[in-house]
Amino acid sequence: MKNTKIFHEHLNRKSVVPKLLKQISFFAILLTLFNCSVSPKPIVYGEDGCYYCRMTIVDKGHAAEIVTKKGKAFKFDATECMVNYIKTIDQSTIKYFLSNNFIEPGTLIDATQAHFLISENIPSPMGAFLSAFKTEIAAKSLQKEKQGTIYTWNELFNQIN
């Protein structure tokens, strides 16, 4: 009788281990899923390099970034570098297209919704004279002072060769 009781206690302890392993595995999977967020990565000015032209990113008014659907970030010293790079890849793999807002240097905005001013009176790192603005009003306001032409995201691709 004593051996039977010990045997049953042993069986009960063995069944706890697989349950515990399942719970630990479940929490590990949850942690992995929540830690793999797809979001923009901060640009470290003066240290990060442009993925397209390899220049060091220093201009907070013109930098840009692409984030893939898998979460990999590609940083650029200018929106024109990002546009030229985009022409060489499958755009369906991209989650975010971002450009720095010229009015708020260092602030990334959705490039697909931005308005772009090409004005020879506003130099950009790669010489395309291209600046991004969060709103059309902001772009038009600076256009009055600096001249140039305003483009949407789609129009920009035709303009930059």
C-alpha positions in Angstrom: 0.0 0.0 0.0 2.8 2.4 0.9 4.5 1.7 -2.5 1.3 2.4 -4.4 0.9 5.7 -2.7 4.5 6.7 -3.5 4.0 5.6 -7.1 0.8 7.7 -7.5 2.6 10.7 -6.0 5.4 10.2 -8.5 3.0 10.2 -11.4 1.3 13.3 -10.2 4.7 15.1 -10.0 5.6 14.0 -13.5 2.4 15.5 -14.9 3.2 18.9 -13.4 6.5 19.2 -15.4 4.9 19.0 -18.8 2.3 21.6 -17.8 5.0 23.9 -16.4 7.0 23.5 -19.7 3.9 24.4 -21.7 3.2 27.5 -19.6 6.8 28.6 -19.9 6.8 28.1 -23.6 3.6 30.0 -24.0 5.0 33.0 -22.1 8.3 32.8 -24.1 6.3 33.0 -27.3 4.3 35.9 -26.1 7.4 37.8 -25.1 9.0 37.2 -28.4 5.9 38.4 -30.3 5.6 41.6 -28.3 9.3 42.4 -28.4 9.5 42.2 -32.2 7.7 45.5 -32.8 8.0 47.1 -36.2 8.7 50.8 -35.6 11.0 53.5 -36.7 14.5 53.5 -35.1 16.1 56.7 -33.9 18.7 58.2 -36.2 22.0 58.9 -34.4 23.2 62.1 -36.1 26.9 62.2 -36.6 27.2 58.4 -36.2 24.7 56.6 -38.5 25.6 56.2 -42.1 23.3 56.5 -45.2 22.4 53.1 -46.5 22.4 54.4 -50.0 25.4 56.7 -50.4 27.4 55.8 -47.2 27.7 59.4 -46.0 27.4 60.1 -42.3 23.9 61.4 -41.4 24.3 64.9 -39.9 21.5 67.1 -41.3 18.4 66.8 -39.1 16.3 68.6 -41.6 16.7 66.2 -44.5 17.3 62.6 -43.1 15.0 59.7 -44.0 14.3 56.1 -43.0 12.6 53.0 -44.3 11.4 50.3 -41.9 10.6 46.9 -43.4 7.6 44.7 -42.4 10.1 42.6 -40.5 11.3 45.6 -38.5 14.7 46.3 -40.2 15.5 50.0 -40.4 17.4 51.6 -43.3 18.6 55.1 -42.6 19.4 57.8 -45.2 21.1 61.2 -45.1 18.5 62.7 -47.5 15.1 61.8 -48.9 16.6 61.7 -52.4 18.8 58.8 -51.3 15.8 57.0 -49.9 13.8 57.5 -53.1 16.7 56.3 -55.2 17.1 53.2 -53.0 13.3 52.5 -53.1 13.5 52.3 -56.9 15.7 49.2 -56.6 13.6 47.2 -54.1 10.2 45.5 -53.8 8.2 48.2 -52.1 5.6 45.7 -50.8 8.2 44.6 -48.1 8.2 48.1 -46.6 6.1 49.1 -43.6 7.1 52.7 -43.2 8.6 55.4 -45.6 9.7 58.3 -43.4 11.3 61.7 -44.0 12.4 64.3 -41.6 10.0 67.3 -41.4 12.1 70.3 -42.5 10.1 72.6 -40.2 10.8 70.3 -37.1 14.3 69.0 -37.7 14.9 65.5 -36.4 11.2 64.6 -36.5 10.2 61.8 -38.8 7.0 62.0 -40.7 5.1 59.6 -43.0 6.7 60.4 -46.4 3.8 58.9 -48.3 1.6 61.7 -46.8 4.2 64.4 -46.9 4.6 67.3 -49.3 8.0 68.0 -50.8 9.6 71.2 -51.9 12.4 71.3 -54.4 14.0 74.8 -54.1 17.5 75.7 -55.1 17.4 78.1 -52.2 17.3 75.2 -49.7 20.3 73.0 -50.0 20.0 69.3 -49.1 22.9 66.8 -48.4 22.9 65.2 -51.9 22.2 68.3 -53.9 18.6 67.6 -55.0 17.4 70.7 -53.0 14.6 68.5 -51.6 12.9 69.1 -48.3 9.9 67.3 -46.8 6.9 68.9 -45.0 4.1 67.3 -42.9 1.5 69.6 -44.4 0.9 71.3 -47.8 0.4 74.6 -46.0 3.9 74.4 -44.4 5.4 73.6 -47.8 3.5 76.5 -49.6 4.5 78.9 -46.8 8.2 78.2 -47.3 7.7 78.1 -51.1 6.6 81.8 -51.0 9.9 82.7 -49.4 12.3 80.3 -51.1 10.5 79.6 -54.5 10.6 76.1 -56.0 8.1 73.4 -56.9 5.9 71.3 -54.5 5.4 67.5 -55.1 3.4 64.7 -53.6 5.1 61.4 -52.7 4.0 59.9 -56.1 5.0 62.9 -58.1 8.4 62.9 -56.4 9.3 59.5 -57.9 8.9 60.9 -61.4 10.9 64.0 -60.6 13.9 62.2 -59.1 15.7 60.1 -61.7 
